[in-house]
């Protein structure tokens, strides 16, 4: 799943020169000390801290939906969502996102392998802590989104993947129109979500299957980099376990040679 030379990486994971990862991201949920609240100025303060490496700041407009009940029955109205901003590298391959309760590191192109991804997450969180002064981390999520080609409308997902506890065999025989989402709450602290779906594409564009693995740890802890590293390493092990358990020989060949 990780990138570059075909050697082993942390804990014996295979490294592949042609990863299928279209996006990798880590989400850190946090809370403030009692008596301290989110301030909109944090978005600008964080930009000043990371501007050297992330010179582009983009506000994100988010809207929520409020459901109300009145004399006319149920109704909906749009309400302002949480404040959020993106901070992008000049080449836009790595970006940070910050809102009033979530810090996110996204790698959207050219996955660099876990060692580098882990470093980017830890570095970004350290800078966020210096600005925000959070009281705790409350949840950590690590998510890998893979793109697998259909190579024609007749090719089925079973060409790339084999069934496991998250992917039933019937799904792997699906024509275009595929959608499968399995969410498993392994414990009070551990959740794994595996999604398979056809990627929306224009009629004449090649069709692809999205293979999305999202592993989550829910626990209140001190917002230290040591705690963060420990838990993202564990989440990465879980992501790798899911991914490696469904690889067919065809997918291994694609990862090694770039050829289907």
Secondary structure in CASP SS format (residue, H / E / C, confidence):
PFRMAT SS
TARGET T0000
AUTHOR 0000-0000-0000
METHOD secondary structure of the structure
MODEL  1
X C 1.00
X E 1.00
X C 1.00
X C 1.00
X C 1.00
X C 1.00
X C 1.00
X E 1.00
X C 1.00
X H 1.00
X H 1.00
X H 1.00
X C 1.00
X E 1.00
X E 1.00
X C 1.00
X C 1.00
X C 1.00
X C 1.00
X C 1.00
X E 1.00
X E 1.00
X E 1.00
X E 1.00
X E 1.00
X E 1.00
X E 1.00
X E 1.00
X E 1.00
X E 1.00
X E 1.00
X C 1.00
X C 1.00
X C 1.00
X C 1.00
X C 1.00
X C 1.00
X C 1.00
X C 1.00
X C 1.00
X H 1.00
X H 1.00
X H 1.00
X H 1.00
X H 1.00
X H 1.00
X H 1.00
X H 1.00
X H 1.00
X H 1.00
X C 1.00
X C 1.00
X C 1.00
X C 1.00
X C 1.00
X E 1.00
X E 1.00
X E 1.00
X E 1.00
X E 1.00
X C 1.00
X C 1.00
X E 1.00
X E 1.00
X E 1.00
X E 1.00
X E 1.00
X E 1.00
X E 1.00
X E 1.00
X C 1.00
X C 1.00
X E 1.00
X E 1.00
X E 1.00
X E 1.00
X E 1.00
X E 1.00
X E 1.00
X E 1.00
X C 1.00
X C 1.00
X C 1.00
X E 1.00
X E 1.00
X E 1.00
X E 1.00
X E 1.00
X C 1.00
X C 1.00
X C 1.00
X C 1.00
X C 1.00
X E 1.00
X E 1.00
X E 1.00
X E 1.00
X E 1.00
X E 1.00
X C 1.00
X C 1.00
X E 1.00
X E 1.00
X E 1.00
X E 1.00
X E 1.00
X E 1.00
X C 1.00
X C 1.00
X C 1.00
X C 1.00
X C 1.00
X C 1.00
X H 1.00
X H 1.00
X H 1.00
X H 1.00
X H 1.00
X H 1.00
X H 1.00
X H 1.00
X H 1.00
X H 1.00
X H 1.00
X H 1.00
X H 1.00
X H 1.00
X H 1.00
X H 1.00
X H 1.00
X H 1.00
X H 1.00
X C 1.00
X C 1.00
X C 1.00
X E 1.00
X E 1.00
X E 1.00
X E 1.00
X E 1.00
X E 1.00
X E 1.00
X E 1.00
X E 1.00
X E 1.00
X E 1.00
X E 1.00
X E 1.00
X E 1.00
X C 1.00
X C 1.00
X C 1.00
X C 1.00
X C 1.00
X C 1.00
X C 1.00
X H 1.00
X H 1.00
X H 1.00
X C 1.00
X E 1.00
X C 1.00
X C 1.00
X C 1.00
X C 1.00
X C 1.00
X C 1.00
X C 1.00
X H 1.00
X H 1.00
X H 1.00
X H 1.00
X H 1.00
X C 1.00
X C 1.00
X C 1.00
X C 1.00
X C 1.00
X E 1.00
X E 1.00
X E 1.00
X E 1.00
X E 1.00
X E 1.00
X E 1.00
X C 1.00
X C 1.00
X C 1.00
X C 1.00
X E 1.00
X E 1.00
X E 1.00
X E 1.00
X E 1.00
X E 1.00
X E 1.00
X E 1.00
X E 1.00
X C 1.00
X C 1.00
X C 1.00
X C 1.00
X C 1.00
X C 1.00
X C 1.00
X C 1.00
X C 1.00
X E 1.00
X E 1.00
X E 1.00
X E 1.00
X E 1.00
X E 1.00
X E 1.00
X E 1.00
X E 1.00
X E 1.00
X E 1.00
X E 1.00
X E 1.00
X E 1.00
X C 1.00
X C 1.00
X C 1.00
X H 1.00
X H 1.00
X H 1.00
X H 1.00
X H 1.00
X H 1.00
X H 1.00
X H 1.00
X H 1.00
X H 1.00
X H 1.00
X H 1.00
X H 1.00
X H 1.00
X H 1.00
X H 1.00
X H 1.00
X H 1.00
X H 1.00
X H 1.00
X H 1.00
X H 1.00
X E 1.00
X C 1.00
X H 1.00
X H 1.00
X H 1.00
X H 1.00
X H 1.00
X H 1.00
X H 1.00
X H 1.00
X H 1.00
X C 1.00
X C 1.00
X C 1.00
END
